[in-house]
Amino acid sequence: MLTPAHLTLVHWLSPAFPTGAFAYSHGLEAEIAAGVVQDAPSLEVWLRNILRFGAGWQDAVLLCRALQGECDALDDLARALQPSAERWRESAGQGAAFARTVAGMTGRAMVPRLLPVAVAEAAAPLALPARDVAALYLQGFAGNLVTIAIRHVPLGQTEGQAVLSRLLPVIEDLATRAAGASLDDIGTCALAGDLAALRHETMDVRIFRT
């Protein structure tokens, strides 16, 4: 059932919300430059793996746990889990911008945190199911990367949106599992994506910060 709390969260996680997400590619820029991602099918494989085995799953679990509290400890853990300097800056920069904007809108005191923990701390008073919060978070994450691919692979708008549409069942499944997961379930196995993020740090010409 759609509630005002859901609409608030959709607003916070929309592309228009000023977190600077458009400036971060999560290593996708390096993968496009290397020819790993060159069309809709290769984008779908890459993004599906990032969601299931990389930052998608990791962030979803951190977010769901942070909705229950202990944000300081979980923010420390989120920082320790980042695989590269750029990926740390990606999450820290967006998280700080997110917290600053929510604080300005609501008057709440918001501490700068990595993005999944910042979203959880802001969303906790909305009292939404953890599954819903995680699903909308993951959809926003995937949607930003699809938008980058549309512009820089390049893909047609319809092709890009079709990729995102096919990933919605994956997002739903991840959100459902993350809502019932513990910190012991955190683990990533997206080595190619992590290496792409490292390669991006040494690219001579870069459009994106990560």
Buried (B, 14 or more C-beta within 10 A) or exposed (E): EEEEBBEBBBEBBEEEBEBBBEBBBBBBBBBBBEEBBBEBEBBBEBBBBBBBBBBBBBBBBBBBBBBEEEBEEBBBBBBEBBBBEBBBBBBBBBBBBBBBBBBEBEEEEBBBBBBBBBBBBBBBEBEBBBBBBBBBBBBBBBBBBBBBBBEBBEBEEEBBBBBBEEBEEBBBEBBBBBBEBEEEEBEBEBEBBBBBBBBBBEEEEBEBBB
